[in-house]
Amino acid sequence: MRVESFGNKLVIEGNIKSMAHYNEVKNAIDAIRLSNKKIVIEIVDSISITSSVIGYLSKLVNVDGVRLEIYVKDDNLYALLEDLGLIQIFNVRRMS
């Protein structure tokens, strides 16, 4: 997995599947949060997302008041987020 940030945007390439990946994503988001209350995340090709990342993103929105926009490319990941009722909460959109 590779994580890059540009301003308030985080681009994640590869699968998000381990605690090390969670820590990498969390640390990148924490750095962006220092100067932004809106964070845009592009999940380029992951087919899943760990529960720890979902929990952290939920805390950002519900406790810290961060506004998220998440763009996903994989239909299975979009369906998973939809099944979990997170499309509106995380402002999830499909990437083309």
C-alpha positions in Angstrom: 0.0 0.0 0.0 1.1 3.5 -0.8 -0.2 6.7 0.8 0.5 10.2 -0.5 -1.0 13.5 0.7 -1.4 16.8 -1.2 -2.9 19.6 0.9 -6.2 18.3 2.3 -6.2 15.3 -0.1 -5.0 11.8 0.7 -4.4 9.2 -2.1 -4.3 5.5 -1.1 -3.0 3.0 -3.7 -3.0 -0.7 -3.0 -5.1 -2.8 -0.6 -5.8 -1.6 3.0 -5.5 -4.8 4.9 -3.2 -4.7 7.9 -2.6 -2.8 11.2 0.5 -1.3 9.6 -1.7 0.1 6.8 -4.1 1.4 9.4 -1.3 3.2 11.2 0.0 4.6 7.9 -3.4 6.0 7.0 -4.1 7.3 10.5 -0.8 9.1 10.6 -1.3 10.7 7.2 -4.8 11.8 8.1 -3.6 13.2 11.5 -1.0 15.3 9.6 -3.7 16.7 7.3 -6.0 17.4 10.2 -3.6 19.9 11.7 -4.6 22.5 9.1 -7.9 21.1 7.6 -11.4 20.3 8.8 -12.3 18.8 5.4 -10.3 15.8 4.1 -10.6 14.3 0.7 -9.6 10.6 0.4 -9.1 8.7 -2.9 -9.0 5.0 -2.5 -7.7 4.1 -5.9 -7.6 0.3 -6.0 -8.3 -1.3 -2.6 -11.1 -3.9 -2.7 -11.6 -3.7 1.1 -10.9 -1.5 4.2 -10.1 -2.7 7.7 -12.6 -2.2 10.5 -9.9 -0.2 12.4 -9.8 2.4 9.5 -13.6 2.5 9.4 -13.7 3.1 13.2 -11.1 5.8 12.9 -13.0 7.6 10.1 -16.2 7.3 12.1 -14.5 9.0 15.1 -13.2 11.8 12.8 -16.7 12.5 11.6 -18.8 11.9 14.7 -16.5 13.1 17.5 -14.0 15.5 15.9 -16.3 17.1 13.4 -14.1 16.5 10.3 -15.9 16.5 7.0 -14.9 13.7 4.7 -15.2 13.1 1.0 -14.2 9.6 0.0 -13.8 8.5 -3.6 -13.5 4.8 -4.3 -12.8 3.1 -7.6 -13.7 -0.5 -6.7 -17.3 -1.5 -6.9 -17.0 -4.1 -4.1 -15.6 -1.5 -1.7 -18.4 0.9 -2.6 -20.9 -1.9 -2.0 -19.3 -2.7 1.4 -19.5 0.9 2.5 -23.1 1.0 1.3 -24.0 -2.1 3.2 -22.5 -0.6 6.3 -24.6 2.5 5.9 -21.5 4.8 5.5 -22.2 6.4 2.1 -23.8 9.5 3.4 -21.8 9.7 6.7 -18.4 9.6 4.8 -19.7 11.3 1.6 -18.6 8.4 -0.5 -18.6 8.7 -4.3 -17.4 6.5 -7.1 -14.3 7.4 -9.0 -14.4 7.0 -12.8 
